């Protein structure tokens, strides 16, 4: 049986700790995300669309005025999501999620065209 040197043991320990940190952070989910999966999905889509709008403006494929209109639409959707959640103890129903996703789809189609 081969013995590890102190440096080798330290390296193995460090790699194991790094591996554990990466695997847990990649799949980590906040309590809010676990408790509100429908709201989380809608909010993730809103964040993604905002990122896409920013990229389109940065690349010169969208005017700042068009970006402002699309962001205004997304703010309206977010406001509607919050209003829906306030009616059901902080949750949105499947029907609410479907309606919000239809609005997000319509706005998404305007990004990148």
C-alpha positions as CSV (number, residue, x, y, z in Angstrom):
1,X,0.0,0.0,0.0
2,X,1.3,3.4,-1.0
3,X,1.3,6.3,1.5
4,X,0.3,9.8,0.4
5,X,2.6,12.6,1.3
6,X,1.3,15.6,3.3
7,X,1.2,17.7,0.0
8,X,-0.6,14.9,-1.8
9,X,-3.1,14.5,0.9
10,X,-3.8,18.2,0.9
11,X,-4.2,18.2,-2.9
12,X,-6.7,15.3,-2.7
13,X,-8.6,17.0,0.1
14,X,-8.8,20.2,-1.9
15,X,-10.0,18.5,-5.1
16,X,-12.6,16.6,-3.1
17,X,-13.9,19.8,-1.5
18,X,-13.9,21.7,-4.9
19,X,-15.8,18.8,-6.5
20,X,-18.4,18.8,-3.7
21,X,-18.8,22.5,-3.9
22,X,-19.4,22.5,-7.7
23,X,-21.9,19.6,-7.6
24,X,-24.0,21.2,-4.8
25,X,-24.0,24.7,-6.3
26,X,-25.0,23.6,-9.7
27,X,-28.1,21.9,-8.5
28,X,-28.8,24.2,-5.5
29,X,-32.3,25.6,-5.4
30,X,-33.5,28.2,-3.0
31,X,-36.4,27.6,-0.8
32,X,-38.5,30.2,-2.7
33,X,-37.8,28.3,-5.9
34,X,-39.0,25.0,-4.3
35,X,-42.1,26.6,-2.8
36,X,-43.0,28.6,-5.9
37,X,-42.0,26.6,-9.0
38,X,-44.5,28.3,-11.4
39,X,-43.6,31.8,-10.3
40,X,-39.9,30.8,-10.6
41,X,-40.4,29.6,-14.1
42,X,-42.1,32.8,-15.2
43,X,-39.5,35.0,-13.5
44,X,-36.7,33.0,-15.1
45,X,-38.2,33.6,-18.5
46,X,-38.5,37.3,-17.8
47,X,-34.9,37.4,-16.8
48,X,-33.8,35.5,-19.9
49,X,-35.8,37.8,-22.1
50,X,-34.2,40.9,-20.5
51,X,-30.8,39.3,-21.2
52,X,-31.8,38.7,-24.8
53,X,-33.0,42.2,-25.3
54,X,-29.7,43.6,-23.8
55,X,-27.7,41.4,-26.2
56,X,-29.8,42.5,-29.2
57,X,-29.2,46.2,-28.4
58,X,-25.5,45.6,-27.7
59,X,-25.1,43.9,-31.1
60,X,-27.0,46.7,-32.9
61,X,-29.8,44.5,-33.9
62,X,-32.5,46.3,-31.9
63,X,-33.0,50.0,-31.2
64,X,-33.1,51.3,-27.7
65,X,-36.7,52.4,-28.3
66,X,-37.8,48.9,-29.3
67,X,-35.9,47.5,-26.3
68,X,-37.8,50.0,-24.0
69,X,-41.1,48.8,-25.5
70,X,-40.3,45.1,-25.0
71,X,-39.1,45.8,-21.4
72,X,-42.3,47.7,-20.7
73,X,-44.3,44.7,-21.9
74,X,-42.2,42.4,-19.6
75,X,-42.8,44.8,-16.7
76,X,-46.5,44.6,-17.3
77,X,-46.3,40.7,-17.3
78,X,-44.2,40.8,-14.1
79,X,-46.8,43.1,-12.5
80,X,-49.6,40.8,-13.6
81,X,-47.7,37.8,-12.2
82,X,-47.4,39.5,-8.8
83,X,-51.1,40.5,-8.8
84,X,-52.1,36.9,-9.6
85,X,-49.9,35.6,-6.8
86,X,-51.4,38.0,-4.3
87,X,-54.8,36.4,-5.0
88,X,-53.6,32.9,-4.1
89,X,-51.3,33.2,-1.0
90,X,-48.2,33.9,-3.0
91,X,-48.7,31.2,-5.6
92,X,-49.9,31.2,-9.2
93,X,-52.2,28.6,-10.7
94,X,-51.4,26.5,-13.7
95,X,-53.9,28.6,-15.7
96,X,-52.2,31.8,-14.5
97,X,-48.8,30.4,-15.6
98,X,-50.3,29.4,-19.0
99,X,-51.7,32.9,-19.5
100,X,-48.4,34.5,-18.5
101,X,-46.4,32.2,-20.7
102,X,-48.6,33.1,-23.7
103,X,-47.8,36.7,-23.1
104,X,-44.1,36.0,-22.7
105,X,-44.2,34.0,-26.0
106,X,-45.7,36.9,-27.8
107,X,-43.0,39.2,-26.5
108,X,-40.3,36.7,-27.1
109,X,-41.2,36.4,-30.8
110,X,-40.4,40.1,-31.1
111,X,-36.9,39.6,-29.8
112,X,-34.4,38.7,-32.5
113,X,-36.6,39.4,-35.5
